Amino acid sequence: MPAFGRDMMLVKGSGSTVTDADGKTYLDFVAGIAVCSTGHCHPKVVKAIQDQAAELIHCSNLYYVPHQATLAKRLVEYSGLKKAFFSNSGAEANEGAIKLARVRTGKTEFVACEDGFHGRTMASLSCTHKPAIREPFLPLNPRCSFVPYGDAEAIKKAITKDTAGVIVEPIQGEAGVIIPPKGYLKEIREICDEKDVLMILDEVQTGMGRTGKWFAYQHEGILPDIVSIAKGIASGFPMGAIVAREGLEFSRSEHGSTFAGGPIACAAAIATLDVIDEILPTISRKGEHLKRLLSAYNPRSMGLMTGITLGDACPAVQQYCKEQGVLVNCAAHGNLRLIPPLVIREEEIEKGCGVIDAAIKTAC
């Protein structure tokens, strides 16, 4: 089915580089859309997958699954929350968060943000704003009200007696790395406490060290009620999770999944966490270096997550970079999105930014 537009095939990767079917090598500033956090084919992740595949590939959640409890414990420790439930993707994680909010509050509606993206399954799509992917599937359930991003007061006004939760990205990724005003998440936390609704943070793109901390909400010193995770959690092996506060959990049979939290996925995720744990202190420094190199273009940046508004010139910049051996991504509204592997080296950042700089000067 022609659901994707593509013009090249990537067949091999190592670290921050990938190779296409014609043998051309590229520096990768897309990283599978913030997925390949440890780079491509990190030796520790590859070994974890190979070792587990030789022992047990699948185990039903009717039984205790190898590595699952170990991974859950680590996610709880890193997040500051209390309980984890695994999924196969970010959309599934948000689907689980929505279900959990509804079943525990008994309420049925949500508040989300304009330009927010939470997935393409039916419930996650209900809370996704983009008209082009939303409108063909109306009517959607649950009901969701959309407010401008960065406006906490608008969230407060949108909450009703039927609101189960507020679902927000700490930084809007698909919108083009849109960073809200400082204190925005704190305000939402206070509003949710005052109104007795759940604060759900979608950290599918911002989590797992992307912003320089394990989770972006940690920059503001708050705790959400539920956080959704995916993308960078397992270096490209399909994996997602929700982590929730004490007293917020599914009861037996309220939720489930055949493949979620399987042995190989959990092994890959644990190896990924090990690598990120080692490099986490370097991420903010590398992000600042990238930001400085592109400072002429007023980049929005936190950790290794950068957006630059280019408008109609963005596709031409993306194409120029590709021709010069650097992969970048145009997100919404003409915003260039740069989300390289967290293991990227400073000299690779300099090389990539040199090409991006030349591309912008050429196209603009």
N, C-alpha and C positions, 0 to 999 in steps of 0.2 A: 504494500500500500504506500502511495507516495506522500507519507506524512512528513518526510524530511527533505531538505534541499542540500545536496552534497556534490562536491566536485573533486574529491581526492580521497585516497585510502591510506590510513596510517597502519603500518604493519609491524613496527618495532619501536621500542622506547628504552631509554636508559637515563636515569637521573632527570635532568631538565630538558632532554632532547628527544625528538621522535623522528622516525624515518618513514617516508611514504613508499608506495608500491613501485615508484620509479627510481628509488634509491636516494632521493634528496633528503637531506637532514635539516631539521628545523629546531630552533630554540622555542620552547613551549611556554607561552605566557597565558595559556588557557587551562592547562592541567586537567583536562576532562571536565571542565566547568567546576573548578575548585575541588575536584575529586582526588586527584593524584597528589595527595598531601606530602607523601614521602618520595615524590618523584616516580618515574616509571621503573617498575621491576626492581624495587629496592631489594638487595640481597636478603635482608632479614625477613622481609615480607614474603618473598619468593620461597625461602626455606620453610617458613611456618606453614605456608599453603601446601608445599610438597610433602612435608613431614606428616601433616594431618591427613592429606589425601591418601597416603599409604596406610593409614591406620583405620579411618572411618570417614566416609564422605557424607553420609546423611544419617541422622538419628531423629526419630519423631519426638516432638515435644510431649509425648506420652511418658517419656523417660528423662532423667537428668542428662543433659547434653554436655559433652566435653568442652571445657573452657567457658561455658556460658556464665556460671556463677562468678568466676574470676573476673570476667569482663564487666559484668553488672556491678561488682564491688568497686572496680576502678572508676567507672563512670559516675557512680554515686559519690565517691571521694573527690573526684575532680570538679563535679558540679555543685557540691554542697547540698544536694537533695537526697532522697531516701530510697526510692524504688525505681527499677528499670523494667521496661518491656521492649523486646526487640522486634524489628520489622525488616523488610527487604529493600526499602527505599525511603526517600524523604517524603514523598506523597503519602506512603503508608504510615509513616511516623505521624504526620499531621492528621491523617485519618484517625489514627488511634488517639491522638490528643483530643480531637473533637468528640469522639465517642466517650472518652473518659470524662470530659467536662460535662457532657449531657447526662450521663448515667449517674454521676455523683451529685450534681446540682439539681437534677430534675427540671432544669430549664432547657430551652430549645434554640435560642438565638445567639448570634455572635456579632462582635464589632471587629472590623479589620480596616486596613488602610488602602487608600487609593495607590495604585501602582504596586501593591504588594503581590507577591507570588508565593503560593503555598502548595501547589501541586495540581495535577490534572485528573485525579480520581474524583468521583462526584462530590463527596463532602469537602475535600480540600479545594476543589474547584469553586465550591460555593463561597469560599473565603478568599479566592483569588480575583483580583480586580480587572485584569486585562480583558477588555471587551471582545477582542478578536478570538480568544480561546474560551471565553465564558458564554457569550451570547448564543452560540449555536446549540447549547445544551440546556437553555432555560425551559421550564422552571427548575431551579435547583433547591436542594434541601441540605443543610439547614438554612434558614433565613439569615442573611448577613447584611449589616449596615456598613457602608464605607465612608471613612472620613479622611481629610487631608493628613498625609504623613508629617510627623513632627509637631502636630498640634494636639497636645494632651487635653486641652479644654474641650476640643471637639469630641474626643473619646468620651469624656465625662457626660457631655450632653446627649450622646447617642445611646448610652446605656439605659435600658428599661428594666422593668421587673422580670422580663422574660430572658434577659441576657445571661447566658451561662459563662461566657468568657470573652476576653479581648485577646486576639491573636495578632502578633506584630513581629516583624523582623528587626533586630537591633540595628542592622544596616540593610537597606534594600539592595539586593544583589542584582536581580533581573532588571530592575529599573535603571541600573547603571552605577551602582555603588553610591547610593544616596545616604548620607550620614545625617542623623537628626541633631537638633540642638543638644548641647550638653545638659544633662539632668532630665531629659525626656523620659527615659526608662524609670527613673525614680518617681517622677510625677505619675506615670501610669501605675506603678506599684501602689502608690498612695491612693489613687482613685479606685483601683480594684479592691483594696482593703476597705475603703469607705463604703463602696457600693456592694460589697460582698459578691464579687464575681471573680473568676479565675484569670490570672495573668499567664498567658501561653506565649512563650517566646520561640519563634521559629529560627533556630540556629543551624539549619541544614547547611547553609553556605558560610556562615560566620564562625561556626564552632570548630572544635578540634585544632585550636591554635592559630587559626587563620588571622586573627586580629592582634596576636601577640600575647593573648591569654587563652586558657582553655576555652572559655566562652566569652562572648562580647559583653554580656551583662555584668561580668566581673569588673569591667572598667568603671562601673557605677556603684559597685558594692551592694547590689541587691540580689535577691533570690526570687525567681518566678515560681509559680505553682507547678507548671509543666514546661519542660524544654524539649523540643524535637531536634534530632540529630540525624545526619546521614552524610552524604558526599565524602568528606575527608576521613571518615571514621575507619575505613578498611582499605585505603589505598587503591580503590577501584573494584574491589570485590563487593558485590551488591549487599548492602547492609544499612540499617537504620535503627533508631531507637527513640523511645521517649523516656525521660527521667522525671519523676514527680516528687513532690514534698511528702513528708510524713502524713499518713492518713488519707492519701489520695492514690487509690489503686483499683485495678479490676478485681472483682470477685471471680471465683471459679466459673468458667464457661462464658463469661461476659465478652471475652475477646480471645482470639487465637490465630495461628498461622502455621501452615505445614512446614515451610522452609525457614521461617524467621529464627535467627539466632542459631543457625546450624554450625556444626563443628568447624568447617573450613572458614566460614565467615568470622566466627569468634576468634579463631587462631590468627587470621589475617588482621583483625582489629587489634588484638593484643600486641602483635608485632608492630603495628602502626603506632599505637600509643607509646610503645617503648622508644621508637625513633623520635616521635614528636617530643617526648619528655626530655630527650637529650638536646634537641635543637630549639626548644621553646624560648630560651633566653636570647636567641639571636634574631628572632623574627621581627621584633619591633625595629631593631637596628637596620636590618636589611630593607624593611619597608620605608624607613626614613631616607635611606640612601636612594631608593627608587624615586621617592617623592622629590628629593632635591634635584635629581637629574632631569626631571620633567617639570620643574617648578615654573617654567615660563608659561605653562598651560593651565595653571590653577587647579592642580589635581586634588581630588577628594581622596583621602587615604587613611587607613588604619591597619597597621600591620602590613601583610602582603595582600592587600585588597585595595585597589586603586581605580578610580573612575575619572575620566576627562571628558568634558562636553565638547563634541566636535560638530554636532548637527548633521547636516546633509553630507558633510565630508567624511563621515565615519567609515562608510563602506570602501571608499577609495583608500583610506589609510590602512584599513584591514588588508586590502588586496596588495598594496605596496609592500607592507610588512611580510606578507606571505611570499611574495616574489623574492624578497631579500632574505628569506629563511627565518622569519620570526612569526609565530602564530599568536594573534591577538583576537579579541572578540568584541563585536558591536552589540551592546545590550539595547535596551529601550531608549527612545527619544534621542538618538544620535550620540549616545554615551559610549565611549571606549572603556571596556572593562579589562583590567589586568589582574589576573589571579594565578600567578606562577606557582610551581611546587614550593613547599616551605623549605626544601633543601637546596634551593637555587643558590649558586655561589655569587659573590659580589661581582666578579668579573663577567659572569653571565648577565647579571642585571645591567651592568654598564654596556655590554654589547647589545642587548635587547633595546635598552633605552636610546642608544645611538641610532638604531634603525627606526624606532618609533618617532624620534625627534625629526629625522630626515623625512619620514612619511608625512608627518603633520605639516612641515614646511612646504613640502611638494604639493600636498592636496589642498592646503588652506591659503 
